Amino acid sequence: MDHGHKVGDDQGFGKGEDPSVTERRDISLFLGDQKKKLRAGGEKPYDLISEFQKTKKNRSPVVPLTLAVIVLVVGLGSWGITRIIDQRTKQITVDIKNFEDLNLRDLLDSAKRYNDDLDRVARELSVLQADMQNEIASVENKRKSDTDLLVAMNLAPTERDARQKTIDGEAKQATAAIQKRYASKIEAKRQEIAALQEKLAAYDTKSMDQAKKQQEALDNQQKIYEMEKQKLNDFYTARIASLEKSITQEKANSNKRLQDALDQLTKKHQQDLADLTARYNPTWAADDGINGPIASYGNPPPPSSYPLVIKSLPPYSPVDRQTVQRALGVANDIHSLVSKLQSVPYINSIPPTLGAIDSALSLFGAQYLSLLQASSDGIASREEKIGQLRTNISNLQDQIAGLRGRLSDFSGALTAYVRSINVSGIVIDGKNANRILLFMDPQYVDDSLPGRKAWIFRNENESVAEIQISRDGDVVMGTKVPSSPDSTIESFDKVVLQLTTPQEVTP
């Protein structure tokens, strides 16, 4: 049995004629498959001295226990083979002193330590590589999911290709980042493995001669180990097959769940798109009251309708040019906003609504300018009428000035007349007893005059009426007292004011 070659191959140290490889095979020749047990770290350390002592006495409790387990697992055939091996093992005579001189326990402990370190680093390297592959697989799964979702969105080919390119690029970048993140860690583990292999090779060279002498004595234990290994291999092979079957089934179930979730997501996405379309691209109902204005304003105005500007103000504009231009600037800004919204690919009722707004705005601007012109024309017409009225007022004022001159002359003559007849005033018009128009001597016309009493006489001593004086601006009037005689009041009747209280002197 070529144990050295077999163990060397299991360790993965390679083949060829390199000296270091030969040294590793030599140490493996001594350790045999026991090296695998030590590397796995799950088995009890092998006590070479105690095992050979048991062999020397031909009484090994490990063999019956091992045979009992094997009988339960593999049956009578395996039991027969084991018994043959056991009989041959009992015939081997080993001098334990040779092993004690070589200090083989220390040799095995040192070898186990190197191999344990090597296995530990190898497992860490495998974990790193597995973690890296898992992360890369997650990125790939995400890329496939995004691609499936993109296909389900039914986009235009150009947009779909652009998005697919973005998805692939992001996946490629993520994969490169993962590989870069793990590269230094993986390289460090590989260097550590190489260093341990060099130490193990150097150790093998020193112990080669001693190991060869004892290889035959270990063959019986190697055979038992091979049987145990086969048992474990069968058990884990069945276990792996069961797990692979479970994984395959779980993968199928996961794919089905993923497809179901993707179908639901696609359906929900399409419903969301429909809801968003209805929300931001509504269709006006017939009873909304908005379809009428849209139809009345019709299509958007031609581009030449904008910008709204005023070249020159009418002569009698009610507002200045800056105010008008600001108002038209607001209309132009609204047109710019509407034009920006019209560049968005809205559907349903939005495009005709925006067109109606733009058309109404253009009409509003034109009507505003027309109203400004009409207002200016109206103001010009009123200005013309005001000019005519001012001319008439000026003429009337001239006439009034002339009349005032004549009235002043009449007032002066009447004042002289009143004073010449030694009375307070005279009656101008007495037809209305409640509004008797009087002319009073200016010396009596002051703020105390209203409310005073007076008597109207005719001739020298004929009492006509008693009146109470009042004023309406510069006009002096009298109201006949009810207790006065029922006499007719005539023009130029004399008026005498009551200068003292009634209890004193009366005229």
C-alpha positions in Angstrom: 0.0 0.0 0.0 1.5 3.3 -1.1 0.5 5.3 1.9 3.1 8.1 1.4 1.9 8.8 -2.1 -1.8 8.7 -1.1 -1.4 11.1 1.8 0.6 13.5 -0.2 -2.1 13.6 -2.8 -4.7 14.2 -0.2 -2.8 17.1 1.2 -2.8 18.8 -2.2 1.0 19.4 -2.2 1.3 18.5 -5.9 3.2 16.0 -7.9 6.6 16.0 -9.7 10.3 15.7 -8.9 10.7 18.8 -6.7 12.7 18.0 -3.5 10.3 19.8 -1.3 7.5 17.6 -2.7 9.6 14.5 -2.1 10.2 15.5 1.5 6.5 16.1 2.0 5.7 12.6 0.6 8.3 11.1 3.0 6.7 12.6 6.1 3.3 11.6 4.7 4.7 8.0 4.3 5.2 7.9 8.1 2.0 9.7 9.1 -0.2 8.1 6.6 -3.9 8.9 6.7 -3.6 9.8 10.4 -2.5 13.2 9.1 -6.0 13.7 7.7 -7.5 13.0 11.1 -5.2 15.5 12.7 -6.0 18.1 10.1 -9.8 17.6 10.5 -9.4 18.3 14.2 -12.5 16.4 15.0 -10.9 13.1 16.1 -9.2 12.2 19.4 -5.3 12.6 19.2 -3.7 9.3 18.3 -1.6 7.8 21.2 1.0 5.7 19.5 2.7 4.3 22.6 -0.6 3.1 24.2 -1.8 1.6 21.0 1.4 -0.5 20.5 1.3 -1.6 24.2 -2.2 -2.9 23.6 -1.0 -4.6 20.4 1.9 -6.2 22.3 -0.5 -7.8 24.8 -2.8 -8.8 21.9 -5.7 -7.2 23.7 -7.0 -4.0 22.1 -10.4 -2.7 23.3 -10.6 -0.2 20.3 -10.9 -3.0 17.8 -14.0 -4.7 19.3 -15.7 -1.4 19.7 -14.8 -0.4 16.2 -16.0 -3.8 14.9 -19.3 -3.4 16.8 -20.0 -0.1 15.1 -19.0 -1.4 11.7 -21.2 -4.5 12.1 -24.2 -2.3 12.7 -23.4 -0.1 9.7 -22.0 -2.3 6.9 -23.1 -5.8 7.9 -21.5 -9.2 8.1 -19.3 -8.8 5.0 -17.4 -5.9 6.6 -17.2 -7.8 9.9 -15.5 -10.7 8.2 -12.9 -8.5 6.5 -12.2 -6.8 9.8 -11.7 -10.1 11.6 -9.1 -11.1 9.1 -7.3 -7.8 9.5 -7.5 -8.3 13.3 -5.9 -11.7 13.2 -3.0 -10.5 11.1 -2.5 -7.6 13.4 -2.2 -10.0 16.4 0.7 -11.8 14.7 2.8 -8.6 14.5 5.5 -8.3 17.1 6.6 -4.8 17.9 9.4 -3.7 20.2 7.9 -0.6 21.9 11.4 0.4 23.1 12.3 1.4 19.5 9.4 3.8 19.4 10.3 5.2 22.8 13.9 5.9 21.7 12.7 7.8 18.7 10.4 10.0 20.9 7.6 9.5 18.3 5.0 11.1 20.4 6.7 14.4 20.2 7.1 13.8 16.5 3.4 13.3 16.1 2.6 16.3 18.2 4.8 18.5 16.2 3.5 17.2 12.9 -0.1 17.6 14.2 0.6 21.2 15.2 2.0 22.0 11.7 -0.9 20.3 10.0 -3.5 21.8 12.2 -2.1 25.3 11.4 -2.1 24.4 7.8 -5.7 23.1 7.9 -6.8 26.1 9.8 -5.3 28.5 7.3 -6.7 26.4 4.4 -10.2 26.5 5.9 -9.9 30.3 6.4 -8.8 30.6 2.8 -11.8 28.5 1.7 -14.2 30.6 3.9 -12.8 33.8 2.3 -13.2 32.4 -1.2 -16.7 31.1 -0.4 -17.7 34.5 1.1 -16.4 36.2 -2.0 -18.2 33.9 -4.3 -21.4 34.3 -2.3 -21.3 38.1 -2.5 -20.5 37.9 -6.2 -23.5 35.4 -6.6 -25.7 37.9 -4.7 -24.7 40.7 -7.1 -25.4 38.4 -10.1 -28.8 37.4 -8.6 -29.7 41.1 -8.2 -28.6 41.7 -11.7 -30.8 38.9 -13.0 -33.8 40.1 -10.9 -33.3 43.7 -12.1 -33.1 42.3 -15.7 -36.3 40.3 -15.3 -38.1 43.3 -13.8 -36.8 45.4 -16.7 -38.2 42.9 -19.2 -41.5 42.9 -17.4 -41.8 46.7 -17.6 -42.3 46.6 -21.4 -40.2 49.7 -22.1 -39.2 51.0 -25.4 -36.1 49.1 -26.8 -33.8 52.2 -26.6 -34.7 52.9 -23.0 -34.6 49.2 -22.1 -31.1 48.8 -23.6 -29.9 51.9 -21.7 -31.3 50.6 -18.4 -29.8 47.1 -19.1 -26.4 48.7 -19.7 -26.7 50.6 -16.4 -27.7 47.4 -14.6 -24.8 45.4 -16.1 -22.3 48.2 -15.4 -23.4 48.4 -11.8 -23.1 44.7 -11.4 -19.6 44.7 -13.0 -18.4 47.5 -10.7 -19.9 45.7 -7.6 -18.1 42.4 -8.6 -14.8 44.2 -9.1 -15.1 46.0 -5.7 -15.8 42.6 -4.0 -12.8 40.9 -5.7 -10.6 43.9 -4.8 -11.7 43.8 -1.2 -11.0 40.1 -0.8 -7.8 40.0 -3.0 -5.4 41.1 -0.2 -6.9 38.8 2.4 -6.8 35.8 0.1 -3.2 36.5 -1.0 -2.2 36.8 2.7 -3.7 33.4 3.5 -1.9 31.8 0.5 1.4 33.2 1.6 0.8 31.8 5.1 0.0 28.4 3.6 3.2 28.5 1.6 5.2 29.4 4.8 3.6 26.5 6.7 4.3 24.1 3.8 8.0 25.1 3.9 8.2 24.5 7.7 6.5 21.1 7.3 8.9 20.2 4.4 11.9 21.1 6.6 10.5 19.0 9.4 9.9 16.0 7.1 13.6 16.0 5.9 14.9 15.7 9.5 12.6 12.8 10.4 12.5 10.8 7.2 14.9 7.9 8.2 13.1 7.2 11.5 9.7 7.3 9.9 10.5 4.6 7.3 11.5 2.1 10.0 8.1 2.2 11.7 5.8 2.3 8.7 5.1 -1.4 8.6 4.2 -1.4 12.3 1.5 1.2 11.6 -0.1 -0.6 8.7 -2.6 -2.5 10.8 -3.9 0.8 12.4 -3.9 2.3 8.9 -6.2 -0.4 7.7 -8.6 0.1 10.6 -8.5 3.8 9.9 -9.3 3.2 6.2 -12.3 1.2 7.3 -13.5 4.0 9.6 -12.8 6.5 6.9 -14.9 4.5 4.4 -17.7 4.3 6.9 -17.6 8.1 7.4 -17.3 8.6 3.7 -20.4 6.5 3.1 -22.3 8.3 5.8 -21.4 11.7 4.6 -21.8 10.8 1.0 -25.4 9.8 1.8 -25.8 12.9 3.9 -24.4 15.1 1.1 -26.7 13.4 -1.4 -29.7 14.1 0.9 -28.6 17.7 1.3 -28.1 18.1 -2.4 -31.6 16.8 -3.0 -33.0 19.1 -0.3 -31.0 22.0 -1.8 -32.3 21.2 -5.3 -35.9 21.1 -4.0 -35.4 24.3 -2.0 -33.9 25.9 -5.1 -36.9 24.9 -7.2 -39.2 26.2 -4.5 -37.2 29.4 -4.2 -37.3 29.9 -8.0 -41.1 29.4 -7.9 -41.5 31.8 -5.0 -39.2 34.3 -6.8 -41.2 33.9 -10.0 -44.5 34.3 -8.1 -43.1 37.4 -6.3 -41.9 38.8 -9.6 -45.3 38.2 -11.2 -47.0 40.0 -8.3 -44.5 42.8 -8.4 -45.0 43.2 -12.1 -48.7 43.2 -11.7 -48.4 45.7 -8.9 -46.0 47.8 -10.9 -48.3 47.9 -13.8 -51.2 48.9 -11.5 -49.1 51.6 -9.9 -48.2 52.9 -13.4 -51.9 53.0 -14.3 -52.7 54.8 -11.0 -49.9 57.3 -11.5 -51.0 57.9 -15.1 -54.6 58.5 -13.9 -53.4 60.7 -11.1 -51.0 63.0 -13.1 -52.8 62.6 -16.5 -56.5 62.8 -15.6 -59.4 62.7 -17.9 -62.0 65.4 -17.1 -65.5 64.1 -16.6 -68.4 65.6 -18.5 -69.8 67.2 -15.3 -66.6 68.8 -14.2 -67.5 72.0 -16.1 -64.0 72.3 -17.6 -64.5 70.7 -21.0 -66.6 73.7 -22.2 -63.9 76.3 -21.7 -61.3 74.0 -23.3 -63.5 73.6 -26.4 -64.3 77.3 -26.5 -60.6 78.4 -26.5 -59.6 75.7 -29.0 -56.1 75.0 -30.1 -53.0 76.8 -28.7 -52.1 80.1 -30.4 -49.3 80.2 -33.0 -45.8 80.9 -31.6 -45.9 84.4 -33.3 -48.5 85.4 -30.7 -45.7 85.7 -28.1 -44.1 87.5 -26.5 -46.8 90.1 -25.8 -45.3 93.6 -26.2 -46.6 97.1 -26.6 -44.7 99.3 -29.1 -46.1 102.6 -28.0 -48.7 103.8 -25.5 -51.9 105.6 -26.6 -51.8 109.4 -26.0 -54.2 109.3 -23.1 -53.2 105.9 -21.5 -54.5 105.6 -17.9 -51.3 103.7 -16.9 -47.6 104.3 -17.8 -45.6 102.1 -20.2 -43.7 100.3 -17.4 -46.9 99.2 -15.7 -48.3 97.9 -19.0 -45.0 96.0 -19.8 -45.0 94.4 -16.3 -48.5 93.1 -16.9 -47.6 91.7 -20.3 -44.4 90.3 -18.7 -46.5 88.3 -16.3 -48.5 86.9 -19.3 -45.3 86.0 -21.1 -44.0 84.2 -18.0 -47.2 82.2 -17.7 -46.8 81.3 -21.4 -43.2 80.1 -20.7 -44.4 77.9 -17.9 -47.2 76.5 -20.0 -44.8 75.8 -22.9 -42.5 73.9 -20.5 -45.4 71.8 -19.3 -46.4 71.2 -22.9 -43.0 69.7 -23.5 -43.8 67.0 -21.0 -45.5 64.0 -22.7 -48.8 64.2 -20.8 -51.8 62.4 -22.1 -55.6 62.4 -21.6 -57.0 65.8 -20.8 -53.8 67.6 -19.8 -52.5 68.6 -23.3 -55.9 70.2 -24.4 -56.1 71.9 -21.0 -52.6 73.5 -21.4 -53.5 74.5 -24.9 -56.7 76.2 -23.7 -54.8 78.0 -21.0 -52.2 79.3 -23.5 -55.0 80.3 -25.9 -57.0 82.1 -23.2 -53.8 83.9 -22.0 -53.1 85.1 -25.6 -56.7 86.3 -25.9 -56.4 88.0 -22.5 -53.3 89.9 -23.6 -54.9 91.0 -26.8 -58.1 92.1 -25.0 -56.0 93.9 -22.4 -54.2 95.9 -25.1 -57.6 96.5 -26.8 -59.1 97.7 -23.5 -56.1 99.9 -22.9 -56.7 101.5 -26.3 -60.4 101.9 -25.7 -59.7 103.5 -22.3 -57.3 105.9 -23.9 -59.9 106.8 -26.5 -62.5 107.3 -23.8 -60.2 109.5 -21.8 -59.3 111.5 -24.9 -63.0 112.1 -25.6 -63.6 113.1 -22.0 -60.6 115.4 -22.1 -62.2 117.1 -25.1 -65.5 117.5 -23.3 -63.7 118.7 -20.2 -62.0 121.3 -22.3 -65.3 122.5 -23.7 -66.8 122.6 -20.2 -63.9 124.6 -18.9 -64.4 127.1 -21.7 -68.1 127.3 -20.8 -67.2 127.7 -17.1 -64.8 130.4 -17.9 -67.5 132.2 -19.9 -70.0 131.7 -17.1 -67.5 133.0 -14.6 -67.1 136.1 -16.7 -70.8 136.5 -16.8 -71.1 135.9 -13.1 -68.4 138.5 -12.5 -70.4 141.0 -14.5 -73.5 140.1 -12.6 -71.7 140.4 -9.4 -70.6 143.9 -10.4 -74.2 144.8 -11.2 -75.4 143.1 -8.0 -72.9 145.2 -6.1 -74.2 148.3 -7.7 -77.8 147.3 -6.8 -76.7 146.4 -3.3 -75.1 149.8 -2.8 -78.2 151.6 -4.1 -80.5 149.6 -1.9 -78.2 150.2 1.1 -78.4 153.9 0.5 -82.1 153.7 0.0 -82.7 151.7 3.3 -80.6 154.1 5.2 -82.3 157.1 3.7 -85.7 155.9 5.0 -84.1 154.9 8.3 -85.1 151.2 8.4 -83.2 147.9 8.8 -84.1 146.6 5.4 -86.8 146.1 2.8 -88.9 143.2 1.3 -87.7 142.0 -2.1 -90.2 139.2 -2.6 -93.0 138.4 -0.2 -95.2 136.0 -2.2 -94.1 133.0 0.0 -94.9 133.8 3.7 -92.5 131.0 4.7 -89.6 132.2 2.6 -89.7 136.0 2.4 -86.7 137.4 0.5 -85.2 140.4 2.3 -82.5 142.9 1.7 -80.9 144.0 5.0 -78.6 146.8 5.7 -75.1 145.2 5.7 -74.4 146.6 9.1 -77.0 144.2 10.6 -75.9 141.2 8.6 -73.7 139.1 10.9 -73.7 135.9 12.8 -76.3 137.2 15.3 -78.9 138.0 12.7 -80.4 134.5 12.3 -83.2 133.9 14.8 -83.9 137.6 15.5 -87.4 139.0 15.1 -88.4 141.9 12.9 -91.6 143.8 11.8 -92.7 144.6 8.3 -94.4 148.0 7.9 -96.0 149.8 5.0 -96.0 153.5 4.8 -95.3 155.1 8.1 -97.2 153.1 10.7 -99.1 150.3 9.0 -97.9 147.0 10.5 -98.1 144.2 8.0 -96.5 141.2 9.7 -94.1 139.9 12.3 -91.3 137.7 11.0 -88.3 135.7 12.2 -85.0 136.2 10.4 -82.9 133.3 8.9 -80.0 133.0 6.4 -79.1 130.7 3.6 -75.5 131.7 2.9 -75.5 135.4 1.9 -79.3 135.4 1.3 -81.4 136.8 4.2 -84.9 135.5 4.5 -87.8 135.8 6.9 -90.6 133.5 8.0 -94.0 135.0 8.9 -94.9 134.3 12.6 -98.3 132.6 12.9 -99.6 135.3 15.2 -99.0 138.0 12.6 -102.0 139.8 10.9 -103.3 138.1 7.8 -101.9 140.7 5.4 -100.2 140.5 2.1 -96.6 141.3 2.1 -95.4 143.3 -0.9 -92.1 144.3 -2.4 -90.4 147.3 -0.8 -92.3 146.9 2.5 -90.0 148.2 5.3 -88.3 145.8 7.7 -87.4 146.9 11.2 -85.3 144.6 13.4 -86.2 144.2 17.0 -83.1 145.8 18.6 -84.1 145.2 22.2 -85.9 142.4 24.1 -89.7 142.3 23.7 -90.3 143.4 27.3 -88.6 146.6 26.6 -89.2 148.8 23.5 -91.1 147.8 20.4 -91.1 149.9 17.2 
